[in-house]
C-alpha cells in the first residue's frame, strides 16, 4: 500500500493540530493549578475568620 503525498501531508497536519491541542491543554492545566492554589489560600483565610467569629460567639455566650 502506497502512501500518497496528500495522505502524508494530512497526517502531518493532524500531528500539528494534536500538538497544539496538547499545548493548550497543558497551559489550561497550569492556569487551573494556579487558581486551585488561590482557592485553597482563600479557603484557609475564610476558615481563620470563622474560627475568630466562633471564638467571639463562644465568649459572648459565656457572658450572657
C-alpha positions in Angstrom: 0.0 0.0 0.0 1.5 3.3 -1.1 1.0 6.5 0.9 0.4 9.4 -1.3 1.9 12.9 -0.7 -1.6 14.2 0.2 -2.1 11.5 2.8 1.3 12.2 4.2 0.5 15.9 4.4 -2.8 15.1 6.0 -1.1 13.0 8.7 1.4 15.8 9.3 -1.4 18.4 9.7 -3.2 16.1 12.2 0.0 15.8 14.3 0.5 19.5 14.3 -3.1 20.0 15.4 -2.7 17.4 18.1 0.4 19.1 19.3 -1.4 22.4 19.5 -4.3 20.8 21.4 -1.8 19.2 23.9 0.0 22.6 24.4 -3.3 24.3 25.0 -4.3 21.6 27.5 -1.0 22.0 29.3 -1.5 25.8 29.5 -5.0 25.3 30.8 -3.9 22.8 33.4 -1.2 25.3 34.7 -3.9 28.0 35.0 -6.2 25.6 36.8 -3.3 24.7 39.2 -2.7 28.4 40.0 -6.4 29.0 40.5 -6.7 26.0 42.8 -3.8 27.3 44.9 -5.5 30.7 45.2 -8.8 28.9 46.2 -7.0 26.9 48.9 -5.4 30.1 50.3 -8.8 31.9 50.3 -10.5 28.9 52.0 -7.8 29.0 54.7 -8.4 32.7 55.3 -12.2 32.1 55.5 -11.6 29.2 57.9 -9.5 31.5 60.1 -12.2 34.2 60.1 -14.8 31.6 61.0 -12.7 30.4 63.9 -12.4 34.0 65.2 -16.2 34.5 64.9 -16.9 31.2 66.6 -14.5 32.2 69.4 -16.2 35.6 69.9 -19.6 33.9 69.8 -18.5 31.4 72.5 -17.1 34.2 74.7 -20.4 36.2 74.2 -22.4 33.2 75.3 -20.2 32.9 78.4 -21.0 36.5 79.3 -24.8 36.0 78.8 
